Amino acid sequence: MLTWIRPTPEERAYIRAMGDRLIEAVERTGVAKAMMVGSVARDTFVRGDRDLDIFMLFDPSLSQEELQEKGLSLARRIAEEFGAAWREKYAQHPYINATINSLDIDLVPCYAVTSATRIKSAVDRTPFHTRYIKAHINGYVDDILLLKQFAKAGGVYGSDHMTEGFSGYLCELLIIHYGGLHQLFEAAACWEPGITIDIEEHGTKQFSEPLVVIDPVDPERNVAAALSLSRMFEFVELVRGYLEAPSEAFFCRPTTPPLTREAFIRLLGARGTHLFSVTFATPDYTPDTVVPQLRKSAESMRVLLDRNGFPANRIDVSMQKDRCMLLFELMVDEVPTICRHIGPPVWSPENARKFFAKYIHGEVFAGPYIEDGRYVVELPRPFTRAVDLLRSGTLLDIALGRHVRRSMEGGWTVDVGAGCWDEEFAGFISQFLERSSPLVRIRRAMRE
């Protein structure tokens, strides 16, 4: 199996040679030192990965503004020297992403600090990760490659905000801690929320995430902070499934074609629910900046819908290059005009007085009246159809993400039912309706 997971000698040599050329180009300027970081530097990248990270290390005496200015200037200069198309991206501070000879290359400025506990920005920690793994990786490279491929095939690999899964560094630390892939699987099959792994026995800080792996180079950081409870236990489910019936299928991601429009309409009709999509222009920021704001905005819309009588079964978000989609599956799409609003108990005099005064002269169908000792009033709803609520300016009055709000101020589109079908989002919509755990998908693929 490792023969198709390991990069070929030619692939490894080509990518590393490109990294060496970039490092030499950076250091030739005399502006900064440079180093290759990430899985390429550690020889833990899976065949087909085309990512290369070059960190440009600047004097820590520079201000953040000087680092940004000098770092971006140098990165642009290097990209242009190699004739590459490039664009600025943003994490804690800007960096340059370029495509050079089919490789996806990040040129990242950072501070050359002497210790990971003295970092001035989050990226300053990364060189220390590379040095730590290289010092502890002996004998574990194949186990790490298998774990990464296992997590990729299961859909739980990646610490980005859309995936909320296992980062490459986390995979490497888990293998080192447990002493191999099988040992990790045996332990992970029994994981419970709150497990803590402290390889260097720092023991100095408490964390609240479901899995805690204290960074060996920085005791103030949980390497597994991005891992959601759902992804953690999707991994546990996969591990248990593999231990029960080992198969190469666990290392091959099932290829499920998206629904056709006709199949989508049939499935939607069979569910008997009401699907709504909200689409708008994608904010010009990285996914790690935009996706959390999409989730926050979708949750605020869900609360608004529920408050107006339209409870949701499920919601989800997708970010494409030009457009974002928020998807809502509602249990009802239309409600009566009348809304029953229960007030305070009459034996709470101050609250009862305020409620009575608010509605005694208001527009009501009935009330206020007393029922089981509490005030009740029957009010007209501002919206009786979910589509009218989603198309109203009310959406701009709720807690949206800052960049999402700015995009939606330029307009948004609401589609209903079959009208939600969109070829650009076909995969996302299909996964939304046919949702299943990773083990279910693998078992179904094994039967086919």
C-alpha positions as CSV (number, residue, x, y, z in Angstrom):
1,M,0.0,0.0,0.0
2,L,2.8,2.4,0.8
3,T,4.0,2.2,-2.8
4,W,1.2,4.5,-3.9
5,I,1.1,6.7,-0.7
6,R,4.8,7.5,-0.6
7,P,5.9,10.2,-3.1
8,T,8.2,8.8,-5.8
9,P,11.9,9.5,-5.5
10,E,11.6,11.7,-8.5
11,E,8.7,13.7,-7.0
12,R,10.5,14.1,-3.7
13,A,13.7,15.2,-5.3
14,Y,11.9,17.7,-7.6
15,I,9.9,19.4,-4.9
16,R,12.9,19.6,-2.5
17,A,15.1,21.0,-5.3
18,M,12.5,23.7,-5.9
19,G,12.5,24.5,-2.2
20,D,16.3,24.8,-2.2
21,R,16.2,27.1,-5.2
22,L,13.7,29.4,-3.4
23,I,15.7,29.4,-0.2
24,E,18.8,30.3,-2.1
25,A,16.9,33.1,-4.0
26,V,15.7,34.6,-0.7
27,E,19.0,34.5,1.1
28,R,20.9,35.9,-1.9
29,T,19.0,39.1,-1.3
30,G,20.6,39.5,2.1
31,V,17.2,40.7,3.5
32,A,16.2,37.6,5.4
33,K,17.1,34.0,6.1
34,A,14.8,31.3,4.8
35,M,13.8,27.7,5.5
36,M,11.5,25.0,4.1
37,V,8.8,24.0,6.6
38,G,5.9,21.7,6.7
39,S,5.5,18.1,5.5
40,V,8.0,18.5,2.5
41,A,10.7,19.6,4.9
42,R,9.9,16.6,7.2
43,D,9.5,14.1,4.3
44,T,6.0,13.3,5.6
45,F,4.0,14.4,2.5
46,V,1.7,12.0,0.6
47,R,2.1,11.4,-3.1
48,G,0.4,14.0,-5.1
49,D,0.7,16.8,-2.6
50,R,2.0,19.8,-4.4
51,D,2.3,22.3,-1.5
52,L,5.6,23.9,-0.6
53,D,6.0,26.4,2.3
54,I,9.0,28.7,2.4
55,F,9.3,30.8,5.5
56,M,11.4,34.0,5.4
57,L,12.8,34.8,8.8
58,F,13.3,38.5,9.7
59,D,15.0,40.2,12.6
60,P,12.6,40.3,15.6
61,S,13.4,44.0,16.2
62,L,11.2,44.9,13.2
63,S,7.7,46.2,13.9
64,Q,4.7,44.3,12.6
65,E,4.3,47.0,9.9
66,E,7.9,46.7,8.9
67,L,7.7,42.9,8.7
68,Q,4.6,43.2,6.6
69,E,6.1,45.7,4.2
70,K,9.6,44.1,3.9
71,G,8.1,40.5,3.9
72,L,5.6,41.2,1.1
73,S,8.1,43.1,-0.9
74,L,10.6,40.3,-0.7
75,A,8.0,37.6,-1.4
76,R,6.7,39.4,-4.5
77,R,10.3,39.8,-5.7
78,I,11.0,36.1,-5.4
79,A,7.7,35.1,-7.1
80,E,8.4,37.4,-10.0
81,E,12.0,36.2,-10.3
82,F,10.5,32.7,-11.0
83,G,8.0,34.2,-13.4
84,A,5.1,33.1,-11.2
85,A,1.6,34.4,-11.0
86,W,1.0,35.4,-7.3
87,R,-1.6,36.9,-5.0
88,E,-1.7,38.2,-1.5
89,K,-3.4,36.0,1.2
90,Y,-4.1,36.8,4.8
91,A,-3.6,34.9,8.0
92,Q,-2.5,36.8,11.1
93,H,-0.6,38.9,8.6
94,P,-0.3,38.9,4.8
95,Y,1.8,36.5,2.8
96,I,2.3,35.6,-0.9
97,N,0.9,32.5,-2.6
98,A,2.4,31.6,-6.0
99,T,2.2,28.8,-8.5
100,I,5.7,27.9,-9.7
101,N,6.2,24.8,-12.0
102,S,2.8,23.4,-10.9
103,L,3.7,23.7,-7.2
104,D,1.4,25.7,-4.9
105,I,4.0,27.8,-3.0
106,D,3.5,30.0,0.1
107,L,6.2,32.6,0.8
108,V,5.6,33.6,4.4
109,P,7.4,36.3,6.4
110,C,7.9,35.6,10.1
111,Y,10.2,36.6,12.9
112,A,13.4,34.6,13.6
113,V,12.7,34.3,17.3
114,T,14.9,32.2,19.6
115,S,12.1,30.2,21.2
116,A,8.5,29.3,20.3
117,T,7.5,30.8,23.7
118,R,8.7,34.2,22.4
119,I,6.7,34.4,19.2
120,K,5.4,37.7,18.0
121,S,2.9,36.2,15.5
122,A,1.4,32.7,15.2
123,V,3.5,31.8,12.1
124,D,6.7,32.3,14.1
125,R,6.0,28.9,15.8
126,T,6.1,26.9,12.5
127,P,9.9,26.6,12.1
128,F,10.1,25.1,15.6
129,H,7.5,22.5,14.6
130,T,9.6,21.5,11.7
131,R,12.7,21.2,13.8
132,Y,10.9,19.2,16.5
133,I,9.4,16.6,14.2
134,K,12.7,16.1,12.3
135,A,14.4,15.4,15.6
136,H,11.8,12.8,16.7
137,I,10.6,11.3,13.5
138,N,13.1,8.4,13.1
139,G,11.3,5.2,12.2
140,Y,7.8,6.7,12.0
141,V,7.7,8.2,8.5
142,D,5.6,5.3,7.0
143,D,3.2,5.3,9.9
144,I,2.7,9.1,9.5
145,L,2.1,8.7,5.8
146,L,-0.5,6.0,6.4
147,L,-2.2,8.0,9.1
148,K,-2.4,11.1,6.8
149,Q,-3.9,9.0,4.0
150,F,-6.3,7.3,6.4
151,A,-7.5,10.7,7.6
152,K,-7.7,12.1,4.0
153,A,-9.7,9.1,2.8
154,G,-12.1,9.5,5.8
155,G,-12.6,13.2,5.1
156,V,-11.2,14.3,8.5
157,Y,-7.8,15.6,7.4
158,G,-7.2,19.4,7.5
159,S,-7.3,21.9,10.3
160,D,-9.0,24.6,8.1
161,H,-12.2,26.0,9.4
162,M,-14.3,24.2,6.8
163,T,-12.9,20.7,7.7
164,E,-12.2,21.2,11.4
165,G,-10.1,18.0,11.3
166,F,-6.6,16.7,11.9
167,S,-3.6,18.9,10.8
168,G,-0.5,17.3,9.4
169,Y,1.5,18.3,12.5
170,L,-1.2,16.8,14.8
171,C,-1.0,13.5,12.9
172,E,2.8,13.5,13.3
173,L,2.6,14.1,17.0
174,L,0.0,11.4,17.6
175,I,2.3,8.8,15.8
176,I,5.3,9.9,17.8
177,H,3.4,9.9,21.1
178,Y,1.8,6.4,20.7
179,G,4.8,4.8,18.9
180,G,3.2,3.8,15.7
181,L,-0.1,3.6,13.7
182,H,-1.5,0.4,15.2
183,Q,-0.8,1.7,18.7
184,L,-2.5,4.9,17.9
185,F,-5.6,3.1,16.5
186,E,-5.8,0.8,19.6
187,A,-5.8,3.9,21.8
188,A,-8.1,6.1,19.7
189,A,-10.8,3.4,19.6
190,C,-11.3,4.2,23.3
191,W,-11.0,8.0,23.2
192,E,-13.4,10.1,25.2
193,P,-13.9,13.9,25.1
194,G,-11.2,15.7,27.2
195,I,-8.3,13.3,26.6
196,T,-5.0,15.1,27.1
197,I,-1.6,14.3,25.5
198,D,1.4,16.1,26.8
199,I,4.5,14.7,25.1
200,E,7.0,16.9,26.8
201,E,5.1,16.9,30.1
202,H,4.6,20.7,30.3
203,G,1.5,20.4,32.4
204,T,1.1,24.1,32.7
205,K,-2.2,25.0,31.2
206,Q,-5.8,23.6,31.1
207,F,-7.6,23.5,27.7
208,S,-11.3,23.0,27.0
209,E,-11.3,21.3,23.6
210,P,-12.4,17.7,23.1
211,L,-8.9,16.5,22.3
212,V,-5.9,18.3,23.8
213,V,-2.4,17.7,22.4
214,I,-0.1,20.3,24.1
215,D,2.4,21.7,21.6
216,P,5.9,20.3,22.5
217,V,7.4,23.6,21.6
218,D,4.8,25.9,23.1
219,P,3.0,24.8,26.3
220,E,0.4,27.6,25.8
221,R,-1.0,26.0,22.7
222,N,-3.3,23.0,22.0
223,V,-2.3,21.5,18.6
224,A,-5.7,20.0,18.3
225,A,-7.6,23.2,19.0
226,A,-9.1,23.2,15.5
227,L,-10.5,19.7,15.8
228,S,-14.2,19.6,16.3
229,L,-16.0,17.0,18.5
230,S,-17.7,15.7,15.4
231,R,-14.5,15.1,13.4
232,M,-12.8,13.6,16.4
233,F,-15.4,10.9,16.7
234,E,-15.7,10.4,13.0
235,F,-12.1,9.4,13.3
236,V,-12.8,7.2,16.2
237,E,-15.6,5.5,14.2
238,L,-13.2,5.0,11.3
239,V,-10.6,3.5,13.6
240,R,-13.1,1.1,15.1
241,G,-14.3,0.1,11.7
242,Y,-10.8,-0.6,10.5
243,L,-9.8,-2.6,13.6
244,E,-12.9,-4.8,13.1
245,A,-12.3,-5.4,9.5
246,P,-9.0,-4.0,8.1
247,S,-9.1,-3.1,4.4
248,E,-7.3,-0.9,2.0
249,A,-10.7,0.7,1.4
250,F,-10.0,2.8,4.5
251,F,-7.1,4.5,2.7
252,C,-9.0,5.2,-0.6
253,R,-11.6,8.0,-0.5
254,P,-14.9,6.9,-1.9
255,T,-15.8,8.7,-5.2
256,T,-19.5,9.5,-5.0
257,P,-20.7,11.6,-8.0
258,P,-23.0,14.5,-7.1
259,L,-26.7,14.2,-7.6
260,T,-28.2,15.2,-10.9
261,R,-30.8,17.9,-10.8
262,E,-33.5,15.4,-11.4
263,A,-32.3,13.1,-8.6
264,F,-32.0,16.1,-6.3
265,I,-35.7,17.1,-7.0
266,R,-36.9,13.5,-6.4
267,L,-34.9,13.3,-3.1
268,L,-36.1,16.7,-1.9
269,G,-39.7,15.7,-2.6
270,A,-39.4,12.5,-0.7
271,R,-38.0,14.2,2.4
272,G,-41.1,16.5,2.6
273,T,-39.0,19.4,4.0
274,H,-38.4,22.9,2.7
275,L,-35.0,23.8,1.3
276,F,-33.8,27.4,1.1
277,S,-30.5,28.8,-0.1
278,V,-29.0,32.2,0.5
279,T,-26.2,33.1,-1.9
280,F,-23.9,36.2,-2.2
281,A,-20.5,37.3,-3.4
282,T,-17.6,35.6,-1.7
283,P,-15.6,38.1,0.5
284,D,-12.1,38.7,-0.7
285,Y,-10.4,36.9,2.2
286,T,-8.9,33.5,2.8
287,P,-11.3,30.6,3.7
288,D,-9.9,30.6,7.3
289,T,-11.2,34.1,7.7
290,V,-14.5,33.8,5.8
291,V,-15.7,30.3,6.8
292,P,-16.1,31.1,10.5
293,Q,-18.1,34.1,9.6
294,L,-20.3,32.1,7.3
295,R,-21.0,29.7,10.1
296,K,-21.8,32.5,12.5
297,S,-24.1,34.2,10.0
298,A,-25.9,30.9,9.2
299,E,-26.4,30.2,12.9
300,S,-27.8,33.8,13.4
301,M,-30.2,33.2,10.5
302,R,-31.2,29.9,12.0
303,V,-32.1,31.5,15.3
304,L,-34.0,34.2,13.4
305,L,-36.0,31.6,11.5
306,D,-36.7,29.6,14.6
307,R,-37.9,32.7,16.5
308,N,-40.3,33.4,13.7
309,G,-41.8,29.9,13.7
310,F,-39.6,28.2,11.0
311,P,-37.5,25.6,12.8
312,A,-34.6,24.1,10.9
313,N,-33.7,20.5,10.6
314,R,-30.1,21.2,9.4
315,I,-28.0,24.1,8.1
316,D,-24.6,24.2,6.4
317,V,-22.3,26.6,4.5
318,S,-20.1,26.5,1.4
319,M,-17.5,28.9,0.1
320,Q,-16.6,28.9,-3.6
321,K,-14.3,31.2,-5.5
322,D,-16.9,33.7,-6.5
323,R,-20.0,32.9,-4.4
324,C,-21.0,31.6,-1.0
325,M,-24.1,29.5,-0.2
326,L,-25.9,29.1,3.1
327,L,-28.3,26.2,3.0
328,F,-31.3,25.7,5.3
329,E,-33.6,22.7,5.5
330,L,-36.8,23.9,7.3
331,M,-39.5,21.8,8.8
332,V,-42.2,24.3,7.7
333,D,-42.1,27.1,5.2
334,E,-45.3,28.9,6.1
335,V,-47.1,29.6,9.4
336,P,-50.4,31.2,10.5
337,T,-50.6,34.9,11.0
338,I,-51.3,34.5,14.7
339,C,-48.4,34.0,17.1
340,R,-48.9,33.0,20.7
341,H,-46.5,34.9,23.0
342,I,-46.3,33.9,26.7
343,G,-45.4,36.6,29.2
344,P,-44.3,36.7,32.8
345,P,-46.2,35.3,35.8
346,V,-48.6,37.7,37.3
347,W,-46.9,37.2,40.8
348,S,-43.9,38.9,39.4
349,P,-45.3,42.5,39.7
350,E,-42.7,44.6,38.0
351,N,-42.3,42.3,34.9
352,A,-46.1,41.8,34.7
353,R,-46.7,45.5,34.8
354,K,-44.2,46.1,31.9
355,F,-45.8,43.4,29.8
356,F,-49.3,44.6,30.4
357,A,-48.3,48.2,29.6
358,K,-46.5,47.1,26.4
359,Y,-49.5,45.2,24.9
360,I,-52.6,46.9,26.4
361,H,-52.7,49.4,23.5
362,G,-50.8,47.3,21.0
363,E,-51.9,45.6,17.8
364,V,-53.0,42.2,19.0
365,F,-55.5,39.5,18.1
366,A,-56.3,38.7,21.7
367,G,-55.0,39.6,25.2
368,P,-53.3,40.2,27.3
369,Y,-55.1,37.5,29.2
370,I,-54.1,35.2,32.1
371,E,-53.6,31.5,31.7
372,D,-52.2,29.3,34.4
373,G,-51.0,32.4,36.2
374,R,-49.1,33.9,33.3
375,Y,-49.9,36.7,30.9
376,V,-50.5,35.6,27.3
377,V,-50.9,37.7,24.2
378,E,-51.8,36.6,20.6
379,L,-49.9,38.8,18.1
380,P,-49.8,39.1,14.3
381,R,-46.5,37.8,12.9
382,P,-44.3,40.1,10.8
383,F,-43.6,37.2,8.4
384,T,-45.8,34.2,7.6
385,R,-43.5,32.8,4.9
386,A,-39.8,31.9,5.4
387,V,-38.9,33.1,2.0
388,D,-40.2,36.6,2.8
389,L,-38.1,36.7,6.0
390,L,-34.9,35.6,4.2
391,R,-35.4,38.2,1.5
392,S,-36.1,41.0,4.0
393,G,-33.6,43.6,5.3
394,T,-34.1,42.0,8.7
395,L,-31.1,39.8,7.8
396,L,-28.8,42.8,8.0
397,D,-30.0,43.5,11.6
398,I,-28.7,40.2,13.0
399,A,-25.2,39.1,14.1
400,L,-23.6,38.5,10.8
401,G,-19.8,38.1,10.3
402,R,-18.2,41.4,9.4
403,H,-17.1,40.5,5.9
404,V,-20.3,38.6,5.2
405,R,-22.4,41.6,6.2
406,R,-20.3,43.8,3.8
407,S,-20.9,41.4,1.0
408,M,-24.6,41.0,1.7
409,E,-25.0,44.8,1.7
410,G,-24.4,44.5,-2.0
411,G,-27.3,42.1,-2.3
412,W,-28.1,38.4,-1.9
413,T,-30.3,35.8,-3.6
414,V,-32.8,33.5,-1.9
415,D,-33.9,30.3,-3.8
416,V,-36.5,27.8,-2.7
417,G,-36.9,24.0,-3.2
418,A,-35.8,22.9,-6.7
419,G,-34.6,26.4,-7.4
420,C,-31.7,25.8,-4.9
421,W,-30.1,23.6,-7.4
422,D,-26.8,25.1,-8.6
423,E,-24.2,23.3,-10.6
424,E,-21.4,25.2,-8.9
425,F,-22.6,23.9,-5.5
426,A,-23.7,20.4,-6.8
427,G,-21.3,18.5,-4.6
428,F,-22.1,20.6,-1.5
429,I,-25.9,20.2,-2.0
430,S,-25.6,16.5,-2.6
431,Q,-23.5,15.9,0.5
432,F,-26.0,18.0,2.5
433,L,-29.0,15.9,1.5
434,E,-27.2,12.5,1.5
435,R,-25.2,13.1,4.7
436,S,-23.6,10.1,6.3
437,S,-20.6,9.3,8.5
438,P,-17.3,8.4,6.9
439,L,-17.6,4.8,7.9
440,V,-21.0,4.5,6.3
441,R,-19.6,5.9,3.0
442,I,-16.6,3.5,3.1
443,R,-18.8,0.4,3.9
444,R,-21.2,1.3,1.1
445,A,-18.3,1.8,-1.3
446,M,-16.9,-1.7,-0.3
447,R,-20.3,-3.3,-1.2
448,E,-20.4,-1.7,-4.7
